[in-house]
Amino acid sequence: MSGSVIEAATTSKLMANTTNKPPVSAPRPGGFLTLAGQLVLLAAVMELFRVGQDRGPDMSIPYLCYTAFGLFAVHYWLPMRWKEPFWVAASLAAAFVWLDWRVASGLVVAAAGFFAVIRSPLGYWWKTGLIATAFAGVTYLTLHPVGTRNLFQAVLGITPPQALWVMFGSIFMCRMIVYLHDLKHMKGQPPLLGFLAYFFLLPNYIFPLMPVVDYNTMRLGYQRRDIHEVAQKGIHWMARGVMQLIFYRIAFHLRDAVLAEGVHSAGSLVYYMLLTFLLYTRVSGQFHLTIGMLHLFGYDLPETNRKYMLSSSFTDYWRRVNIYWKDFMVKVVYFPVFFRLRKSGQLRAKIVGTLAVFLVTWALHSYQFFWLRGSVLLHPVDTAFWCLFGILVTANIWWEHRREMMGKRAPRPRWWKTALSTVGTMSVIITLWTLWEAPSFAAFFDLLAWWN
């Protein structure tokens, strides 16, 4: 499936690199001091530039990092059999320290209920139906806050805070879809430790918007390589994340300055649109930071974003900008559709699979917005963004398939052709992104018509 929008090589590469070779993870004082010294320097940079300190001292990014660094200093020296239990226990304890006790208790009760269903003797589709029903019930409760508060007060004597629904959706919404998909192919009973390690990720309490970690990839990558190599890679990614978060603050303030002065020329319009697109560095920075942090505890996970500002086509951008979401869509949407339709033609299967991916992506982003903000995102601008992006990627798929059918090998592009392709692709992406960020179509077209 060369040229496919959803190139699912990440997991296969990880599986190829995770052989049965036993990990070389014996603690070494020199190796520990090297890693710890880098973490201290990273913490100093975060303090110097006040990275992520806009939500109070107890919910800041440095607070999360200091906690993780301290846990790493203990985790590193533990025997192998105690490492993951320690990490899971610390993550559960952090829920009660950082979150309201009612929120933490609700999450633990929900997890216990889900796991009881998963370990029950019921058939797979019965389990899936029960969990889907539970999500529907929680969705109903979220949509009726007054009645929900009265119900909880009458039955349990407590009032659930809004943060309970936010964290419930953040932890269980997408990862439960992945888990249930993998459960269908899981041999034996699902382990409790793996279940808890997957859902109760320490950074999730500070970052409700988390990359959709794949369960199989997480389990396959756990302690499969020397911890010094894995942790070092994680520190590199954390440093990259911190740099992107610093860059986000700069872009944010520059964009505010442009808004204050007003867009009154073609140059200021381009400048404003570029700064609007660069606000995504906040998301990519947080993703690098959180996944890099998991590396400190032995989870050798793939990269979250890969040089997406250098994308030379729309499919290339889709593959790079949010790798975890792309792999998530490959797994649960694209492959099922593609393999069901491929007998009727490769091109048809690719196009229908790709369109299905963008339809589900739009729906899940709206649903994700519901959990994080309390209302479903059904805005015309948001719908237009995903429709246009999906059409562009699908057209790219058709063009690549057409070249394959004509037997034309893509020649090695000259540097200037690659540069032009990258500039053209990113110009369209930046324009679409500005549309996505606009409050309405009228506001977007008013922005473009700056000369009026």
Beta strands, then each sheet from edge to edge (+ up, - down):
end
